[in-house]
């Protein structure tokens, strides 16, 4: 059974982006039902992508400045980073299939630069 996704601090998010790996980041707000739906969806696929994609949550109420940096104004939003660059995003609730397609595309993407 999948476990809860880690809530990443602003510093951890910045480190992961600077490291240049692959990061799928859920911009979430505890009071928004759609955020709980997307967290459950991501939890259900995270194990399949373990070791290839870091998956975590950005708490919009705690780290608004990080969300502002990436223009993540909606909750939920799912941001995809490759090589330190934002390469894809989706706002709102999407299906598990849409999430896995985007993760697969992210894995095939070449880092910018």
C-alpha positions in Angstrom: 0.0 0.0 0.0 1.5 3.4 -0.9 2.4 5.8 1.8 1.8 9.5 2.1 3.9 11.8 -0.1 6.5 13.9 1.7 5.7 17.6 2.2 8.9 19.2 1.0 10.2 22.4 2.6 11.1 25.4 0.4 14.8 24.5 0.9 14.3 20.9 -0.1 12.4 21.9 -3.3 15.1 24.4 -4.2 17.9 21.8 -3.6 16.0 19.2 -5.8 15.5 21.7 -8.6 19.2 22.9 -8.4 20.3 19.2 -8.4 18.8 19.0 -11.8 16.9 15.7 -11.4 13.3 15.0 -12.2 10.8 16.3 -9.8 7.0 16.1 -9.8 5.6 18.6 -7.3 2.0 18.8 -6.2 1.1 22.4 -5.2 -1.5 21.7 -2.5 -3.7 23.3 0.1 -5.1 21.3 2.9 -8.5 22.9 2.7 -9.1 22.0 -1.0 -10.7 18.7 -1.7 -9.2 18.4 -5.2 -5.7 18.5 -3.5 -6.6 15.4 -1.5 -7.7 13.6 -4.7 -4.5 14.5 -6.5 -2.3 13.5 -3.5 -4.0 10.1 -3.5 -3.4 9.8 -7.3 0.2 10.6 -6.9 0.6 8.3 -4.0 -0.8 5.5 -6.1 1.9 6.0 -8.8 4.9 7.2 -6.8 6.3 3.7 -6.1 6.3 2.9 -9.9 8.6 5.9 -10.5 10.8 5.6 -7.3 14.4 6.2 -8.0 13.6 7.9 -11.3 11.4 10.8 -10.2 11.2 12.6 -6.9 7.5 13.1 -6.0 6.5 15.5 -3.3 4.0 18.1 -2.1 4.5 21.9 -1.8 2.2 23.2 1.0 0.8 26.4 -0.5 -0.1 27.8 2.9 3.4 27.3 4.2 5.6 28.1 1.2 3.6 30.6 -0.9 6.9 32.2 -2.1 8.0 29.0 -3.8 4.7 28.6 -5.5 4.8 32.3 -6.7 8.3 31.7 -8.2 6.8 29.0 -10.5 3.5 30.9 -11.0 1.5 28.1 -9.3 -1.6 30.1 -8.3 -4.1 27.2 -8.4 -4.4 24.3 -6.0 -4.0 21.7 -7.0 -1.3 22.2 -9.6 1.2 19.6 -10.6 4.6 20.9 -11.7 7.2 18.8 -13.6 10.9 19.7 -13.5 13.7 18.2 -15.5 17.3 19.4 -15.3 16.3 22.4 -13.1 13.7 23.7 -15.5 9.9 23.6 -15.3 8.9 21.5 -18.4 5.3 20.8 -17.8 2.4 21.7 -15.6 -1.3 20.8 -15.1 -3.8 22.7 -13.0 -6.7 21.0 -11.4 -7.7 17.4 -10.8 -6.6 15.0 -13.5 -6.8 11.2 -13.9 -4.1 8.7 -12.9 -3.6 8.0 -16.6 -2.9 11.6 -17.4 -0.4 11.8 -14.5 1.5 8.6 -15.6 1.6 9.9 -19.3 3.1 13.2 -18.1 5.6 11.3 -15.9 6.6 9.1 -18.8 7.1 12.1 -21.0 9.1 13.7 -18.3 11.3 10.7 -18.1 11.9 10.8 -21.8 12.7 14.5 -21.8 16.2 15.7 -22.2 17.4 18.2 -19.6 17.5 21.7 -21.0 20.9 23.2 -21.9 
